[in-house]
Amino acid sequence: MRSLRKKRRKSSRMHGSHTHGRGFKKKARGSGHRGGFGNAGTGKRADQKKTLVLNMPEAYFGKSGLRAKVKRYKILNVGDLEKMSNGKKDLDLSKYKLLGKGEVKSGFNIKVYSASKSAVEKVKKAGGKVELKIQEE
């Protein structure tokens, strides 16, 4: 049965070896010894750095699959409605999501993209109504 102990790294075994396992010193001076800088040598045939490419395919080849398009909407709290209204009772805030922080004193008729349950309750309690583009769960 194989030991579960981690294999010692080559560098720790090469301490004090003068050439560090490279053979003649002049051979390993430039980046050509490594096959180039960065991802050089990982092209069509990927001979120099084949293990780098094969062991981390998602890092090298990129991520695949569909991603949902996320729209970010501005957030507005119920307590800020008084400032936004400027004396109006009907507000079109269709680019906002209404959240329930704060208090409402007067009833507003509001169109919003979406709203939290607490925000809708507070507006209704003050005598207003909320019209949603998207139903919040």
C-alpha positions as CSV (number, residue, x, y, z in Angstrom):
1,M,0.0,0.0,0.0
2,R,1.3,3.5,-0.9
3,S,2.0,6.0,1.8
4,L,-0.4,8.8,2.2
5,R,2.4,11.2,2.9
6,K,2.9,14.0,0.4
7,K,5.8,13.6,-1.9
8,R,8.8,15.8,-1.1
9,R,9.2,18.7,-3.6
10,K,12.2,18.5,-5.9
11,S,13.5,21.9,-4.8
12,S,13.9,20.7,-1.2
13,R,16.0,17.8,-2.4
14,M,18.2,20.0,-4.5
15,H,19.4,22.4,-1.8
16,G,23.1,23.0,-2.1
17,S,23.5,21.0,-5.3
18,H,25.1,24.0,-7.2
19,T,23.3,23.3,-10.4
20,H,20.0,22.4,-8.9
21,G,19.4,19.5,-11.2
22,R,19.8,21.5,-14.4
23,G,23.2,20.1,-15.6
24,F,25.6,22.6,-16.9
25,K,24.9,26.1,-15.4
26,K,24.9,28.0,-18.7
27,K,22.2,25.8,-20.1
28,A,19.4,27.0,-17.8
29,R,20.1,30.8,-17.7
30,G,17.2,32.2,-19.8
31,S,13.5,31.7,-20.0
32,G,14.0,29.4,-23.0
33,H,14.9,26.7,-20.5
34,R,11.3,26.9,-19.2
35,G,9.8,27.1,-22.6
36,G,9.2,30.9,-22.4
37,F,7.4,33.3,-20.1
38,G,3.9,32.7,-18.9
39,N,1.7,30.6,-21.2
40,A,4.3,30.5,-24.0
41,G,4.6,27.0,-25.4
42,T,1.0,26.1,-24.7
43,G,-0.1,26.5,-28.3
44,K,-1.5,24.1,-30.8
45,R,0.9,21.3,-29.9
46,A,1.5,22.3,-26.3
47,D,4.7,20.3,-26.0
48,Q,6.7,22.3,-23.4
49,K,3.9,22.9,-20.9
50,K,1.5,20.1,-21.6
51,T,0.9,19.3,-18.0
52,L,0.1,22.9,-17.2
53,V,-2.6,22.9,-19.8
54,L,-4.0,19.5,-19.1
55,N,-4.1,19.8,-15.3
56,M,-6.0,23.1,-15.4
57,P,-8.2,23.1,-18.4
58,E,-10.8,25.6,-17.2
59,A,-8.1,28.1,-16.3
60,Y,-6.4,27.8,-19.7
61,F,-9.3,27.3,-22.1
62,G,-11.7,29.6,-20.4
63,K,-15.1,29.1,-18.9
64,S,-18.0,27.8,-20.9
65,G,-21.8,27.8,-20.6
66,L,-24.5,30.4,-20.5
67,R,-24.6,33.2,-18.0
68,A,-27.7,35.1,-17.1
69,K,-27.8,38.8,-18.0
70,V,-28.0,40.6,-14.7
71,K,-29.7,44.0,-14.6
72,R,-28.9,46.2,-11.7
73,Y,-31.6,48.5,-10.5
74,K,-31.3,51.5,-8.2
75,I,-32.5,50.9,-4.6
76,L,-34.9,53.3,-2.9
77,N,-36.1,53.0,0.7
78,V,-39.7,53.9,1.7
79,G,-38.4,56.6,4.0
80,D,-37.0,58.5,1.0
81,L,-40.3,58.7,-0.8
82,E,-41.1,62.1,0.7
83,K,-37.9,63.6,-0.7
84,M,-38.4,62.0,-4.2
85,S,-42.1,63.1,-4.5
86,N,-41.8,66.9,-4.4
87,G,-45.4,67.2,-3.5
88,K,-46.7,64.7,-6.1
89,K,-48.9,61.7,-5.2
90,D,-48.2,59.6,-8.4
91,L,-44.6,58.5,-8.8
92,D,-43.1,56.6,-11.7
93,L,-40.0,54.9,-10.2
94,S,-39.8,52.0,-12.7
95,K,-36.0,51.9,-12.5
96,Y,-36.0,51.4,-8.8
97,K,-36.5,48.6,-6.3
98,L,-38.4,49.7,-3.2
99,L,-37.2,48.5,0.2
100,G,-38.9,48.9,3.6
101,K,-36.5,51.0,5.6
102,G,-38.1,54.1,7.1
103,E,-41.7,55.3,7.5
104,V,-44.3,56.7,5.1
105,K,-46.6,59.5,6.2
106,S,-48.7,60.2,3.1
107,G,-50.2,57.8,0.6
108,F,-48.4,57.5,-2.7
109,N,-49.4,55.7,-6.0
110,I,-46.0,54.2,-7.0
111,K,-44.8,52.3,-10.1
112,V,-41.6,50.4,-9.3
113,Y,-39.6,47.6,-10.9
114,S,-39.9,45.5,-7.7
115,A,-40.5,45.9,-4.0
116,S,-40.1,44.0,-0.8
117,K,-43.1,42.8,1.2
118,S,-42.5,45.2,4.0
119,A,-42.3,48.2,1.7
120,V,-45.6,47.3,0.0
121,E,-47.3,46.9,3.4
122,K,-46.0,50.2,4.7
123,V,-47.2,52.1,1.6
124,K,-50.6,50.4,1.8
125,K,-50.9,51.2,5.5
126,A,-50.3,54.9,4.7
127,G,-53.2,54.9,2.1
128,G,-51.2,54.3,-1.1
129,K,-50.7,51.5,-3.6
130,V,-47.7,49.9,-5.3
131,E,-47.7,48.7,-8.9
132,L,-44.9,46.2,-9.6
133,K,-43.3,45.3,-12.9
134,I,-42.0,42.1,-11.3
135,Q,-43.6,40.1,-8.5
136,E,-41.3,39.7,-5.5
137,E,-41.4,36.4,-3.6
